[in-house]
Every structure is written in C-alpha cells, then in structure tokens.
Amino acid sequence: MSIMGLFFRSNKDEKKVDSNNSKIDLEKIKKDKKRDYTHNFWFKDPYADWGFEINVTISHFGIFLDSVLSDSKVREFWDDVKEKFGKEVDEQELLKVFKLYVLIVYLLGVLSDTQKRIQSYSWAYEIYYNPILFDGKLDVKTFRELLENIAKYRVAKLEKNTDEKTDQKDEQLNNFYLYLFNKSF
C-alpha cells in the first residue's frame, strides 16, 4: 500500500499564508523560481506497523525546469513535440505535459542512480557498520562475500519458485522505464 504526498515550499517569503492559514497566493508561489518541490512516497506494510517513507526534493524547482528546457537537445525535442501535437492540444497545456515528461525522465534517472548506490557494497557496509543501526563487526571482505552469497541464494530460490509470466511482466515494465530514461534525450 502506498500513500503519496506533495508539498511546495517557497524560499523567498514564509508569510504567504493569511491570518487564518487557509489561503495561499499560488501565483506568487508559481513565479518563485527558487521554490522547492518535495514529493513523499509512503509505503506501509498492510499487515505490520512499519513502512518506508521516501522523500524526493527538487531544490529550486523553477530553475531546474528553466535549465533543463534551455538544453539544446531538449529544445529540439520540444520543437518536434510541438509540431507533432501542437494542433491537437493548446500549446500551454502541451508545454505543461512536456515539462512533466521531462521531470519524470530526470526523476527516473535519479532514482536509478540511487538504486545503484544502495546496491553498492560501500553504502551497504556503511549501514551495516553504523553502530546505531546494525553495529556490524565483520571486515569488508567477509561482509561482501556473505552479502553476495545471500543475494545469489535468493535469486536461485526465486528462479525455482516463480511463474514465468510474472517474470515477463516485470521485465516488460522495467524495460519501459529504461526506455523512457535512456531513449528520451
């Protein structure tokens, strides 16, 4: 089960809320190029009292969009998209959808890089060795070998027990996301 939240924080003026804390001047916030965009992904185990909260923040959201959209390859792609779809949809709405597409592509790239860091042995060893979290005592070499062996054992066990159709669906979904990220620009 997942719950998602969306927050904008303006860095310029903290007094964007009226005395009743009920109205926000959205136009001023939209024009603030240095506003931060944060999206929370909350994944809670439906059967237990724990979960993961992953917060993704883009600092200076407006500057991010301006920078990305000023890239020559992105501008060229935007021109192609505008030519292809500009007669079907209002140009301002098309631009909004295009900006969202660009955001998704960049976010998928960042999440992919994050996944690689999490899967790296140096990050995992830092977490394992951290006295507050696991207070691990194994040396790096032993830790790495054990982690690799556990991962290999899991893969072998899953290959033995999984349905081929499920694997194909997961692979198709992963390929779609990789396509979005790798083929976009």
N, C-alpha and C positions, 0 to 999 in steps of 0.2 A: 504494500500500500504506500502511496506517496502523496505528500501534500506539498504544494509549491506556493511560494510567496514572492512578491515583487515589491521592491522598495526603491524610491529615488531619494537621494539626499542632496540638497543644494549646498555647495560650499561657500557661497557668497553671503547669503543673508539668512540667518536662522529664524528671523521673525517673519516668515511667510504665512504664518497661521494667525487667524483673527483671535479675538479675546475668548471666544467660545471653543477654540481649537477645532473648528468644523470646516472652515473654508481655506483652500489653498489657491494661491494665484498661479494656476497652471501655465499661463502664457509666460510669466516670468521664469518659471522653472524650466520650461521648454527652451527658452532662449539662453539659459545658463550653460555655456559650453563646458564648464568645469564641474557639472553635477556628476555624481557617482550613480551608477546603476548597479543594484545588487539583486540577485535572484537566489532565493533559497530553495533547495531541493531537500525535502524531508522524507526519508524512507523509514517507516516504522514497521517492525515485525508485528503482524496482526495477532500473534499468539503469545508475545512476550512484552516485557516492559523495557525495551531498548530500541534504539534506532540510530540512523546516521543523518546528520544534517550537513549538507554541502552548500556552502555559500560561494557564489561566483560574483565578483565585483569587477566592474569595468570603471576604473578611475577616469574622470574627465570624459564622460560618455560622448558629449558633443564633439570634443577634439578628436576622439577616436574615430567617429564617423567621418568627420571632415578629412582627417589624414588618410583613411582608407579610400575614401571616394576620390581623393586627389591623385591617387596612384594611376599611372598611365594605362596599365592593363585593366584595372577596374573601370576606368572611364571609358575605355574602348568597349568593354563588355557591356557597360550601361548603355552606350550608344546603340549597340546591337540589340539589346533587350528593348530599348525604347522604339527602335524601328520595327521590331518584330511584334510587340504587344501594345504599342502606343495608340493604335486606332481602336483597340478593344476596351481600354481602361483609361480613365482620367490620368494624366501624366503625374500629377501629385500623388495619387494613390499608388500608381505603379512605382514611383520612387520610394515610397514608404515600404512597399513589399520588397523592393530590391535591397533597401538598407537592411531590412530584417534578414533577407537571404545572406547578405554579406556578414552580418552579425553571427548567424548560425554557422557559417563556414569557419569563421575565425574561432568561435567558441568550440566547435568540434576539434579544431586543431589544437587549441589549448588543452582541452580535456584529453586528447590523445597523448600530448606531451606529458600531462600529469600522470596518466596511466603508466607511461614508460618509466617515469621517476618512481612511482610507487612500486613497480615491479623490479626496480634496480636493487641490487644487493646492498649498496651503500646506504640507501634510505632505510631498507628493511633492518639492516644491522643497527643503525642509529636508534630506531624504535625499539628493537629487541634489547639493546644495551642500556637504554634510558632507565635510570633507577626508579623513576616514578611510575613508568608503565610496566615493564617486564623485568628489569634488573637482571638481564641475561649475563651469564658467566662464560659461555663458550667463546673460543677465539674465532676470528673472522672466517678462517678456512673451514673449520668444523661446522660452524653455523651455515655457511654457504652450501656445503655438501649435503647437510641434513635438509635444508630447505629445498634444494634441487631434488633430492630423493623423495621427499614428501610430495612435491609437485608431480614428479614422474609417476608415482604410485597413484595419485588422484586421477591423472589423465588415463592411465591404463584401466583403472577401475571404471571410469566413466565410459570409455570406449566399449567396454564389455557390456555395460548395462543400459546404454541409451538407445533410443529409437532413431533410426537413420533419418526419418522425415523431420524430426525435431532439429537434428543437426543441420539439415539442409536449410530449414527456415532461418535458423540463427546465422548461418553463413551468408544467406542472401541479405539479411538485414545488415550485417557487418559490412558486406560488400557495398551496399547502398551508401552507408555513411562514409566509407572510404572513398567512394566515387565522388560524393559531394565535396569532400575535402581536397582530394588530390587532383580532380579534374576541373575545378572551378576557375582557377586563375593561372 
